[in-house]
Amino acid sequence: MLGIASGAVLVPLNSTMLAVALPSIMDRFDVDPVTVSSLVTLYLGTVTITLLASGSLGDRYGQRPVFLIGVSAFAVSSLIAVVAPSFEVLAASRVLQAVSGALVSTTSVALVRALSPADRRGAAFGLFDMLVSTSATIGPFIGGLLVGAFGWQSLFLLAVPVAVFAAILVAVLVPADTGRHEPRSGVRTPGIDVPGLVLLAAMLIALLVAIRSLGGMSGIGLLAAIAVIPLLTVFVRYELRAERPAVDPRLFASRAFSAAVLGVLGATVILHAVFILVPLLVERLLDGSAETAGLVLLGVSGLWAVAAPFGGRLSDRRGRRLPVVVGSICLTIGLIALWQVAAETTALVVGALLCVVGFGMGFSGSPRQAAALESVPGDRVGMAAGTYYTGRYLGGILGASLAGAVLGTTVTAAGVTLGFGLLVIVGAGLIVVSFGLPGRVRSRVQESVGPATGSAIG
């Protein structure tokens, strides 16, 4: 678990740490804010597009070797970033980081699933979720310390020993055939679905362009928005006929899988919107400092880390649905309170209410992820993990775009209140979809024969 999680934390930690380094990078390469922000959008967009391909690669070639390739490539791309002579080289290193990060993201959860007994899987995912989610939320704090002491290059340099540590532990301790499924005798193993991945990339690019145009729809943004549905339709129809689809739409025939993906999308919409709304609220409307904003946000990360193992363990005893429903209700209550009082209260109260939100996030996160990966056959776990993480990254992009759209060019009490009000609606939706998760603990017999939805998935 330590080796797998060490590789998995590279992706969110590197993403959130970079935010505090953008001003220094602007000065180093003499670029404007729009240009430097591409380091973030390139990373998120590339990860989103390549996640599903990485899941299919893990299913085909084995989760362990693809994980090792991913962490090794992440170390190499980080070294390139450290010595980058130009902004273009730095941007290219971020793209390589995103591709390798996608390999690590999908294979890490697939390895946790493969190595965990069915009756302890919720607890395993609780520990995994605690480590990964905490790394993302403390990223800005760690980044600020490193940039202040050693410069922005230190953020990328930090990833190298962590990646090497993860690679050594997984290479030594994880069996070579973990997560690998041999094809049936006489059955040819299809290749990677390149046309499907191209269609998926086109659809996601159109969606990202449309999202970035929220609040001021340009001609290109409008065309992208119009193109999303036709591209999605073509993609789904092609994948239903593909011999080895990049993502099998029949995965969503499982109610539990559909509920889990919708749930993680909604949860990350809330998380990323909060990470934009709260610092601006604290610093612009409540007269706090950047340090105060960071401490307030620890309410989310701290309670998330505390609650994650408990939610996972409870789900092993009482089923995946109960802790997800309870957690979703809890975070929605916190959002309702923030919606009512945020613009007229103190930073201390905001931090306390974020603790409620963070507890709900942590309590529901690992059971939701376990339910998603348990609801598919073993040879589709990589694909399911890629789909699940795609929902997570899309939720993050949607949440950031939502926060930007409601705030506009000026931070006002009305804008912040509207933002939290919209997040309350998302929270209510989370409660509803949570009832689609399984209410009973799966037995060892069920685990050995696969989920009941296997025939529907094909």
N, C-alpha and C positions, 0 to 999 in steps of 0.2 A: 504493500500500500504506500509506503514512504517513497519508493522509487517511482511508482506510477504517478502519484500526486505531485512529486517534484517536477516531473515533466509537464503535467497538466497545468500547474500554476504559472508556467512561463507565459502562456497565452494571455490570460486576463491581467497578470501583473505587469507585463510589458506594455499592454494597451493603456492601462490607467496611469502608470507612472509617467508616460510620455507627455501627458497634459501639462505638467509643471515645467517641462523642458522646452516647450515650443518657443517662448520668447528668446531663450538663449540660442536656439537653432536659427531663428530669424536673424539675429545679429551676426552669427557666424557665417551664414551664406548670403546675407543681404537680400532676403526675400520678404514678400508682403504677407499679411495674415491669411489671405485666401490661399496663397501657394503653400504656406507651411501647414495649413489645415488638411491639405491633401495627404499628409503622412497618416492622419487618422482615418480619413475616408477610404484611402487606398487599402489600408490594412483591413478595416471592417468589411469592405466590399469584396475583397479577394478571399477572405476567410469564408464569407457567406457563400460565395460561388463555388469554392473548392471543397466545402465540407462533405457534400454528398459523394463526390468522386473519391475522397479519402475513405469514406465508409465502405464503398464497394471494393477498394483496394485491400482493405483489411479483411473483408470476407473472402476475397479470392486468394490472397497470398499469406494470410495469417496476421493477427493483430500485433503480436510481439515484434516481428521484423519491421512492419510498417511504423510502429511506435519508435523503434530504434533509429530508423532512417529519419523520422520526423525530428527527434531531439538533436540528432547529429547535424541536420541541415539548419536547425534553429541556431545552434552554436556557431556554425560557419557564417550565417547571415548576420549574426550579431557582431562578429569580428569585422565583417565588411563595413558595417555601420560605424564602428569605432574609428576606422581609418579612412572613412569616405572623404575623397578630395573635393566633392561637389554635391550640391543638393540632389542632382539627378541620380548619382550613385547611392546616396542615402535613401531616396525614394525606392530605387530598385531593391535595395536590401530589405526594405519594409515589405515589399511584395513577396520576396522569398521567405521572410519571416511568417507572413500570413499563410502561405502554402504549407510550409512545414508545421506551423501551428495548427492548421486544420487536420493534418495527419495525426498529430498528438491528441487533439481534442476527442476525435471519434474513437481512436484505438484505446485511449486511456479508460473511458467508461466501459468499452467492450471487455477490456481485460479485468476490470473490477467485477463485472457481471460474470465472467467465466471463472474467476478464482474464488468467488463467494458462494458458500452453500445457500440453498434456497431459503432456509429458515433464519439466516443471518444477513441476507442481502440488504435489507433495509438499513441495518446498523452499519454495514460496510459503506453504502452510499451516503449515509449520514456523516460518517467520518470524512469521506472523500469530498462531499459538498462543503463541509465546514472548512477544509483546507483550501479548496479552490476559491470559494466565495470570499473568504477572509482575505486572501491574497489580492483579489481585485479591489476590495474596498480600502485596504491600507496602502494600495499602490501610490496614490498622490502624496501621502505622508512620507513614505520611504523615498519617493522620487525627489521631494523637496529637500530632504536631508542630503541625498547624494549629489544633486545638482549644486547645492550651496557649497558643499565641501570639495567636490572633485570635478564638477562640470558635467554637461549633458552626456558626454561619451560614457560616463560611468554607468548610466542606466543600461546601455547595451552590453557593456563589459560584464556586468553582474550576471547576465543570463548564461555566460559561457560555463563557469564552474557548476552552476545549477544543472545545466543540460548534461554535462559530463557525469555528474553525480547520479542523475536519473538513469542515464544510459548504462552505467556500470551496474547499478543495483538490479535493473530489469534484466540485463544480459546474464547476470550471475544467478538470480533468484527465481525468475519466471521461467517455467518449462518452455522449451522451444516450440512445442505444438499447441500452446495455449490459444484458444480462440480460432484455431484453424479447422476447417471442415473439408474433408476429402470428398471429391465428387464420387457419385455412385458408379460402380463398375459398368463400363460400356457407355457411359454418358459423357459427352464432350462438354467441357467447361467453357461457356461463352466468354468472349472478351469484354473489355470495358465498353460501356455504352457511350461512345464519343458523340454521336449525333444528339442523344438525349441530354448530355452535359452541355452541348452548345446551345440547344434550345433553352435549357434551364438558365444558363448564363445570360442569354438575351433577355429572358423574362425578368430575371433579378436585376439586371442593369436598368431595364426600363422602369422597374418599381423603385429602385434607388434614385434615379433621376427625378421621377415624379415626387417622391417624398422630399427630396432636397428643394423642390420648387414650391413647397407649401408656404402659403402666406403671400406669394407673389408669382403666380403661375405664369411662366414664360411660354412662348410658342413651343419650344423643345419640351418643356415640362408637360404641356398639355398633350402633345403627341405621344410622349412616353406613357402618360396615364391612360390614354385611349388604347395603347398597344398592349397593356398588361393582360387584359382578359383574353384577347385573341391568342397571344403567345402562350398563356397558361392552358388554354383549351387545346392548342396544337400539341403542347408538351404532354399533357395527360393522355391524349389519344395515342400519341407515338409510344409512350411508355407502356401502355396497356398491351401493345403488340410486340414490344421489344423482347428479345430472347433473354437478355440479362439487363433489365432497366437500371438506370442510375438511381432512381427511387421508384419503387413499385407503388402506384396509387392504391393498390389493393391492401397495402399496410393500413390505410385509413378505414378499411372495413372493420377493423378492430375498434370498438367503441373506446376501450381503455387507451389505445395508442392515440386516437384522435383527441381525446380529452387531455391527455398528457401534453401533446404538442401545443394545443390551443392554450393550455394552462401556462406552460413555460413562456410562450410568446407574450401573454398578458402580464405575467410576473416581471419580465424584463422590460416591458414598456413602462411599468410603474417604477422599477429600480432606476433606470437611466433617466427618466424624467425627473425623479426626485434628486438625482445627482446634479442636475442642472438648476432646478428650481430652488433648492435649499441654499446652496452657496450664495446665489444672487439675492435671495430673500434676506439672509443673515447680514450680508455685507452692504447691500444697498438700502434696505428698508428698516433693518433692526440695528444699524450702526455697529455691526460687529466686524472683526478682522478676519483675514483668511485663516489664521490659526483657529479662531473660534468656529468658523464654518467647518473646518476639518474635524474638530472635536465633536461638533453636533452630529456630523455624519457617522461618527463612530457608534452612535446609537443604533444605526442600521447594521453595520458590520459586526459589532460586539454581540448583540442579541441574536443575530443570524447564526454566528458561530456557536453560541450557547445552545440554541434551540435545535440545530440540525441533527445532532446525534439522538436526541430524545424523540424527535419526530420519526426518524428512521427505525428506532427500536420499537416504538409503539406500533408502527405499521407492520413489523414482523409478527406481532401478537394479535392485532385487531384488524388487519387488512389495510390496504393503501388508501382507501377512501377517507376514513375517519380523520387522520392527521392533516390531510390536504384540505378537507372542508373546514376543520377547526382553524388551521393556519390562514386560510383565505378569509374567513370571517374576521379573524383577529386583525389582519393587515387592513381590511376594509374599514373596520372601526377606527383604526389609527388615522387613515386617510380622511374619514368623515370629520374627525376632530380637527385635523390640520386645515381642511377646507373651511371650517367655521371660524377658526381663531388665528391662523398663521400670520396674517398681515397685521394683527393688532396685539401680539403677545411678545414674549421674550425668547431669546435664543435657548434658554434653559427649558422652557416649555416645549419648544419645537424639538429639542433633543429628546425629551421624555416621550413625546408622541412618536418620534421615529424609532424609539426602542420597541414600541408596540408593533409598528410596521415591520421592523427587522425580525422580531420574534415570529410573526406570522410567516414571513418569507422563509426563514430557516426551518420552521416546523413542517412546512408543506413541501419544501424543495426536493429533498432526497426521496420521500415516498413517491412523488410524481415521476422522478427520473427512473426509479426502480420499476414502476408500473409500465412505463413506456418500453423498457428493454425486455421485460418479462412477457409482454403481449405478442411477441413475434417469434418465429422459429429461430433456432440457434444460428443457422446459416444466413440470417438476415439481420443479425444484431448490428453489424457495422453500418449497414444501410439505415437501420432504424436510428442509430446514434447520430449519423450524419443529418438525417431529417430533423431529429430532436434539436440538435445544435443549430441547424439552420433557423428553426423557429426562435431559438434564443437570440441569435444575432439579429434577425429581422426585428424582433421585439425591441432590442436595444436601439436600433436605428430609428424605428418608429417612435420610441419614447423620447429620444433626443430631438427628433424633428417636431414632435408634438409640443415639447417645452419651448422650443425656439419660436414656433408659430404663434403660441398664445402670448408670449412675452413681446414679440415684435422688436422694435428698436430701443424701447425704453422699459425698464423694470418698474412696474406699478403694482400697487396692492390688488387692483382689479384683475390684472393679468395673472398674478400668482394665485389668487383665489380661483379664477377660472381653470387654471392648470390643475389644481388639486381637485376641483369639482369633476373634471373629466376623468381623473384617475380613480375617483370614487366609482364612476360608471364601469371602468375597466375592472375594478375590484369586485363589483357585483357580478360581472360576467364570469370572473374566476370562480366564485362560489357556485354558480350554476353548472359550469363545465366540470367541476370537481366531482359531481355526483355520477359522472360517467366512468370513474375509476372503480376497480374491483373492490368490493366490500369485504371479501374473505381472504384469508391467507392461503396461498397456493401450497398444496401438499407436495411431498417429494415425488409421488407418483405422477402428478400433473407435470412437475418439472422435467421428469425423465422423458415423457412422451410429447412434450411441447404444448403450446397453448391451444385452447379449443378453437381459436380462429385460424389455425394453420391451413385448413382446407380452403378457406376464403382467400387467404393470402397467396396460396399456390406454392 
